[in-house]
Structures are given as structure tokens and as C-alpha cells.
Amino acid sequence: MIYLAEPNLTGNERKYLNECIDTTFVSTVGDFVNRFEMDVAEKSGARCATAVSSGTDGLHMALKACGVERDELVCIPAFTFIASANAVAHCGAEPWLIDISDESWTMNPEMLEEELEAKTRVKDGRIFHRENGKRVAAIMPVYTMGMPADMDKLRKIADRYHLPLVADAAAAIGSKYKGKNIGELADATVFSFNGNKTITCGGGGAVVSGNEKIISLAKHMATTARVGMEYDHDMVGYNYRMTNLQAAVGCAQLERLEEFIEKKQYINDYYKKHLEGIPGIKFFPETEWAKSACWFSGVVLDNTKDVREVCEQLAAKGIQTRPFWKPVYMQRPYKDAEKSSINVTEKMWKHILTLPSSTGLTEIQLESIICALREIL
Ligand SMILES: Cc1ncc(COP(=O)(O)O)c(C=O)c1O
């Protein structure tokens, strides 16, 4: 089977894991955790970082550190993995779903602005939903498949409404926005290092920021809000720290970030080059403002083809592929969430087919995927 997203663990992972075992530093304290935090900050172009146990936990901590509280609203795209909405719910808040734009599959800034203008009012410098009275507390774009959202436009809206920006950049480490690293575009940016990500720790996440206060608060909350060494805790905290074992794998992975991103972009170009011209298929968006980290590559099929059927036919040939995210408003916990009109998400979510995108793919494997797909389509 050629898998969809296989971790590439052929660097120093084993060596660093052995160091953890030899030194007995396997838990949340250790040199690899410190090094991983410095490396993530440096590689993403942010002043500081804190490592956590998952991307979801990182989003939860980032939202709380940016001031999101119970019964408030956070604007997120309607098209995202459910973890973005869950992180909002973990704060006791509710997602307000905004459609994505056709050109990038990330939160549509014009739609966001229209929604805020039409449905909110300002009171004492804070903004509230006119109908349900809830305060709008943050804007959280998602860097879909590793593609940064149009952050200059979103920053203008955030500033106009005095709202913090938290970026769900789960799969976007290594991407670029207007030629620059992405670590300080939002007030807090969150990465996932889950097993299917370009850089993995097995599981894990990180919050990065240019604002040291946000990072130290996120870190404090993620460390059971402990003060000193005598079991004092000054708020309700969480046990969300990354372990040294996870960070050891992460350090080895980050040593190869540039190589991995290059390979991901190569895979994306390869599929485009060899599938271009097949009637009824399109590719994932490219924008003039950003260079995607190409977490997943794939195709968008037209109405004449059924993604599930194509997946089954490819599986029969030993190639694992998958449909992509189901929109948030289709998930049971969020079916009544506040939302904008959702034309773009509705139009495209069913037609996405993600293709094998592992950094270890060989030329022969890529060729066989192309052959199989051409034959089926
Ligand atoms: C957009 C998005 N947000 C959040 C997450 C959650 O990350 P984790 O699985 O590390 O909790 C993911 C994971 O795939 C994701 O794709």
C-alpha cells in the first residue's frame, strides 16, 4: 500500500530517543523540550514558543491567552478540521462560521467584514452579536492544507474591531506569506505535530508568538498553572505540556524542515504537471500572497465523478487516498452554530480527493499513482 501521509523518521529520531532513555528524561522536563521550543520559534520566525501535547491543546491555550472566555464567540472558517471548533468549545465559547474564499480555501476576509458589520454592535469598545448578545472575542483563520490566509486583510479587520488574531496553522510550518515566515502574522500561531503532519512528534503542538506575555501565559496554563515548586497553583490549569520523548522526535524532524517542505512542494508540482489536461479535474488553490507548505496534494473532481468511488478504485490498486474535511456546520455539535452564507464551502468540500503526500515517496511510487489515477479518471 502507498499510504496517504507516512511519517519520515529516517534522521536522528532514534538517536535522540535513546538519549532520553539513557538520561531518564522522558517526561515534560528535558533538554529536548527546551531545544524544540527554540527551534520551532526560529524556524517559524517567531520571538518565542511553547510546546504542548497537541495542536488542539495549543489552540485552546492560545485562545485563552488571547482573552477568549465562556459564552463568547470566535470567528473561524466553516471549512476546517473539527479540532478548530473544538478548541473554541473547550474555552466554553462558540464558533461563528465564516465561508472560505474560492481563491485560497481560507477564511474570506470580505465575508468576515460583512458579517461583523451586519450582525454586531459596539459597546464600550467591545463588540457584541446583535441577536444573541454574545461578545465577539477573537478571529481564528485556518491555514488550509498549509496555505496561509490573507493575513494583511484579516489584520485590518481585527484592528478595526480590536480583536486578537489566532492562527490555526496546524499544517503550515514552513509556509511563507509574502516571502516571509508566518510565526508573527497573528497574535498567536499554533502548529500541530500529529503523526500525519509534515513535521511530527508522534503527537504534539506548539504556540508561537511575537508577544512574550501570550506565550508565558499559555505555558503557565498548560503546566497546571503551577507557581514555584510547592504545589501552589494560581488558576485552573491544564496538563498540556509536551514530553521530552515527543520533543526528541520533533528536534530530529525540524532538522529536516526545509528538505521536507521542498519535497512536499515537489509532490504538488508533480501531480499538477502529470494530471493537467484530464477533463473534469482541478487542483488545490495557489495564491499570489503565499507559498503553501503543501501538507496534502490532490485534485478537485467535477460533478461527474464520485470521490468515494475513486478512493475505492485506487485502494484496489494499493493506493490510499481520502476525501477531505466535512464542514463544521455538518458536525453534530456545531449544527446550530452561527454562520455566514456558505456558498464556497458547500460547492467544493465534496469534490476534494487527497493523494499520497508523504515526504518519503519515490519517483516510482509517484509514477504508479499517476498511472492509476489516469486510468480511473
Ligand atoms: C486545521 C487543523 N486544526 C487543528 C488540528 C488539531 O491538531 P492535533 O491533531 O495535533 O490536535 C488539525 C489536525 O489535523 C488540523 O488539521
The ligand as a Gaussian input file, in Angstrom:
#p B3LYP/6-31G(d) Opt

LIG

0 1
 C       -6.689000      22.626000      10.774000
 C       -6.362000      21.780000      11.972000
 N       -6.516000      22.310000      13.195000
 C       -6.209000      21.616000      14.306000
 C       -5.732000      20.311000      14.240000
 C       -5.508000      19.571000      15.504000
 O       -4.217000      19.154000      15.740000
 P       -3.957000      17.908000      16.715000
 O       -4.405000      16.682000      15.993000
 O       -2.475000      17.935000      16.945000
 O       -4.728000      18.139000      17.976000
 C       -5.544000      19.720000      12.980000
 C       -5.032000      18.347000      12.881000
 O       -5.045000      17.705000      11.865000
 C       -5.866000      20.465000      11.811000
 O       -5.741000      19.959000      10.592000

